[in-house]
Amino acid sequence: MDEDQYRKLYHELNPDRCVFEKSINNRRCDCELKRRFLIATREGIACRSKTALAECTLLLNTMRDRSRFALKLVTVTGPVPHNKELRVQAGGLLGLQNMAQPDSKGSGTVFNIHKTVEATLVEYGSIEAIPFSDIIKDISAYKVRKKRTKKSHSKSRRR
């Protein structure tokens, strides 16, 4: 399956794509509203709630906009590079979780994106009222996992 066919099929099967898909697939976050599916060997994440998806989309767009300076992105004319997007998603959600659910502070994992967003909205009233200066610190401090390298097979097998 070529990349164009994959994208077309993906969007047909997943019209409600989870905006935090990268952080969920990276195993840094989880959500009670996710629905996993497979296309060929790739895993996709859909959201089961249009309301939650709208809240998450607004939140993620706001986090991207507010963290541009910290990520050294002056202008964004296309998709954010993968590692920077992962920092915004996972680092931002960890920051929210630390603020809204202090008992989970330092866990390194967001256990439930939906509950974290809901708890934040209850505490601050709206996404615009969230103190993003604290979350930007978590986005800046977030470390993306190093890429795994294949073990070198420099020793030849001679017998």
N, C-alpha and C positions, 0 to 999 in steps of 0.2 A: 504494500500500500504506500503510495507516494504521499508526501507531506500535504499537498493540496486536497487529495481525497480524504486524508485523515481529518484535516480541519473542517471540511464540509460535513463529514459524518459526525464529528464531535459536536458541532453546533446544532445539527439536526436532533441528535440524541440528548443534548444538554442545553436547552434554551435558558435554564436558570443556573448558570455556572456560578459556583461559589467564588466570591472575589478573594477569599483567603486560601484558595486551592494550593498555592505553592507552599504555604506554611503547614498545611495539613499533610500534604504529600511528603514534606520534609520531616514529618513526625515531631514537629515542635509545638503544634496546636491540635486541638480536637474540637468537635462540635456535635451537639446532640441532634442538630438538624441536617447533618450531612448525609448524602446518599452516594456511596461509591459505585462506580461502574468501570468496566474494562472495555477498551477497544484495542483489538490485537493484544499487544503486551503492555499498553499504557493505561494508567489508572486516571480516572477523572473524578471530580467531586461536583455534585449538584446540591443546591439548597432546596429543602422541602417547604420553605416558607417565603412567599413573595415579600411580605412585610419585613421579615428579618433580613432578606437579601437587600432590600432598599436601604435599611438602616446601616448595614455593613458596607454597602457601596458608598454611601455618604461619608461614613467614618473613614474608610480607606482613602478616599479622594482627599479628605481633609488632612489626614496624616501625611499623605504624599506631598500635598501643597505646603504644609507647615514644616516639613523636614527637608525641603530642597536645599537650604543653605547648609545644614548639618551634613548632608550627603554630597555636597559640592556639585549640585545640579542647578545651575543658574536658570536654564530654560529646558523644559521637557517638551519636545516636539513629537515624540513617539513613545513607545513602551520604555519603561525604566529598566535598566540592566538587571538581570536575574538576581544577582547577589544583593544589589541595593533594594530591589523590590522585596526580597526576603527579609532584609533588615527592617524595612518599613512595616511589613506584615507581622512578623514574629516579634520583633523588638517593640513595636507599637502596642500589640496585644498584651505582651508581658507587662509593659508599663501600665496599661489600663487595668490589668488584673491586680497588679501591686497596689494601685490606688483604690479600686473598688472592692477588692477582696483581700485585705492585708494578711489574712491568715494563710494565704498561698504564696506569700512573698518569698522569693529566692528559689522557687521550685524549678525554674528554667523551662517549664512547660505550661501552656495555657490548656487547662483541662476541658473547658467548655466555652467556646467563643460566644455563643448565643447568651449564655448566662452572664458572661463578663460584660458584654455590650449592654444587656438589660440592666445589670446592677449599676453600671456607669450612668445610664440614662436616668435611673431612679435617683441617683445621688446628685447629678448635675442638672437634670431637667432637659438638656438638649446637647447635641454634639458640639454646637458652637460654644457652649458654656464650659466645656472641659478645659482644664488648665494644661494645654499642650506643651508648655515649656518643660514640665516634668516628664512627659512622655518622650519628647525629643531627646532627652538625656538617655533614656533607655534604648531608643533607636540608634543613637550614636554609639552607645556602649555594646550593642548586640554584636556578637561574633558569629559569623556564618561558619558552619563546619568546614573544615578543610576537605578538599576533594580527595577521595581515596585514590591511591596509586596502586597500580598492579605491581605485585612483587616481581622483581627482575629475575629472569630465568637465564642468568649469565652462565651458570654451570651447565655444560652439555651432558647429556646422559650417554656416556659411553660404557660399553660393557664388552 
